[in-house]
Amino acid sequence: MRSAIILFPGTNRERDMAAALKRASGRDPAIVWHAETTLPAVDLIVLPGGFSFGDYLRAGAIAARSPVMAEVVKRANEGVLVLGVCNGFQSLCEVGLLPGVLMRNASLKFVCREVKLEIANTQTPFTHAYRPRQIIRCPVAHHDGNYFADEATLDRLEGEGRIAFRYAEGTNPNGSRRDIAGILSERGNVLGMMPHPEDMTDEAHGALDGLGLFRSIAGIGEMAA
């Protein structure tokens, strides 16, 4: 699996993401600076977490207007897999690849802790290594993770199976509508999620629960129970 990670000023999770991709695929991802206007031939593009441009204006708003994003949108429209985690999710919403917005957490405080996630749809390129409705552990670290969309959009996401992850067992950390933690594009090749699966991919992390996402992308089979 060939992959590329987009690096913005203020990104701080690119190394964690690169390590997770290497564990799953055996290949180092390319690191692409946001000012570039081209991308290498890849199977996956990743927008990692952090605070691109210091979250100035709105989280992800300036990143969405970086030169490289025109090529990211083009590749996404061609069917290339795109993953946005935390700040990457915010940027994917800002650029229009995913519906809705990420607002301030309901507590108006930065939240950094572990949550439980339910795998809401296993029939996707990002989740097929998990079991239906499997509960996994995953850390979050964000201030603007409160997913909001109007009721019609939420109903459409539900009806089309485009909710990939939900906060489970009362661990919703931000007030997201319908406990949404991650959503898919209409075509199913773009995933945005607030939790950080890359930080649960090594024994040293205390769990391997996030590895299923990267194994799914790499085309590796079902995770062990």
N, C-alpha and C positions, 0 to 999 in steps of 0.2 A: 504494500500500500504506500503510495507516494502522497505526502502531505506537506502543507505549508501553513505556517503560523504568521499572522499579520501582527507586526509590532508597532504600537503607537507610543508617543510620549506619555508616560504615566502607566503603561502596562507593567504589571508586576508578577504575572503568573505564567509567563511564557516558558520558563525553565521547567516548572512542574508539568506543564502541558507537554513539552517536548519529551520529558522522561516517560510520561504515560504512553505517548504514541510509540516511543522506541520499545517499551516493554511489550506492547501488543503486536507491533508489526515487524520489529527487528530492524527498522530503518529510521535514521535521523530525519526529522522534518526540516524543510527549508525555512529560514526565518526571513520574512520580507518586510522591509521598512515601509511605513504607511505612505511615504511620498512617491513610491514607485507607481508606475502606471501599467505594468505588465506582471504576470504571474507565470511561474513554470507550469509545465503540464503535471497536474496532480489529480488525485482521486478525492482529496479532502482539503478544505480550507478551514482554518480555525481562527476565530477571534477570541483571544483568551481574556481572563479577568484582569482587573486593575482599576485604574482611575484615569482613563485616557483624557489627555489635556486637562487634568485636574478636575474632571466633571464640571468644567466651566459651562455656563448657560444651563445645560441639562446633561445628565449622565449619558454619554454616547453621542450627543448631538454634533459635536465637532468631528469626532472620529467618523461619523457617517458621511461627512463631506470631504474626507481625505481623498487624495487622487486615486489611491488603489481601490477604493470602494466601487468605482464604476466597473472595474474588471471583476470584482467579487460578485456584483449583481449580475453581470453578464454570464459568468461561469455558473452561478446558481440557476439562472434561467435556462442554461443548457443542460442542467441536470446534475452538475457536480455537487457532491455533498458539502454542506457548510454547517459548521458547529460554532455557536456563540455561547460562551459561558460567562455568566455574571455581567460584567461590563460589555462583553461581546453580545449578549442577549439584548441589552439596552441599545447597542448600536444597530443590531439587525432590525429592531422595531423602528428606530429612527430613520433608517434608510428605506423602510417600506417592504423588506423581505418577509417580515412577520407582522401580524396585526396587533393592535393594542399598545399600551405604554407601561413603563415601569415607574411607579410613583414612589414618594418617600414611604418608608416603612410606617405602619400604623402607629408604632411607638414613637416615631420621630427620632429614633436612636439607631446608631450603627449596631448591627447584630452579627456576632461571630460565635457560632456554636454548631454542634452537630444536630441534624434533624433526621427524621425518617421519611423515606420516599416510597410511594407505591408506583410500580411500573404499570401505567394505565393502558398502554398499548404495546404489545410485543411484536406486532407485525410491521416493524419499521427497520430501516437500515441501521438505526442507532440502538435498538433494544432487543433484537431477536435472540440474543444470548441469554436473556432473562426468562423467568417463568411468568405467566400471566398473574398479575396482581401481587407479584413478589414484593416484599418490603425490604429495602436496603437502607444502610446508614450512609450519610453523606454530610460533609460540612458546608456551611454557608458563611459568607463574610461580605455584607453589603449594607448600604444605607438606603438604597433606592430599588428595592426588590418587590414592591407591592404591585403585582400584575393587575391591570385594569383594562377592561374592554366593555362596550355596551352589551346589553343582554342578547341582542340578536347575534353579535359576533361570538359571544360565549356559547350560545346554543348551537351555532354553526360548528365551532370547534369540537363541541361534544358530539354532535351528530355525525361529523366526518372523521371521528377517531383521531383528531389532531392534538389531543392532550396526551403527551408522552409520560409525564411525571406529575404526581400530586403529592403534596405534603400529607403525611399520614400520622395517625395516632396522636392527633392534637399538637403536632409540632410546627404548624404553620408559623414562621418567624416574622412575617411582615404584613399580614392581612390580605394576601392575594385572593382575588375572587375565586370561589369554588376550589380553593386550596391548590391552585395551579402553580406548579414549579417549573414546567417545561412544555413548550408547544412546538408543533411542526407547521411548516408551510403547506399550502394547498397541494403541492406536488409531492410532499413528504421527504424532500431531500435537504431541507433546511431545518435545523433544530436549534432553538434557543432555550437555555435553562439557567436559573439563578444558582443552584448548588454547584459545588466543585467536585465532580467525579474524579478528576485527575489526582486529587489528594486522598484518594482511597484506592490506590492501585499497587501498593507495596506493603509487605509485612511490617515494615517499620512505621507505616501509617496507622497500624492497629487493626486494619481490615482491608479486604480486597474488593469491597462491594462495588466500587466504581469501575473495576476492570471490565465488567460485562459490556459497558458502553463501548469501550475501545476495541474489545474483541469482536463486538457486533460490526463495527465499522470495518475492521480488518478482515471480516468474513470468516472468523473463527467460530466454532460451534458453541453449543449451549454451555453455560456456566454450571459448575457443580452445585448441588443444593446446599 
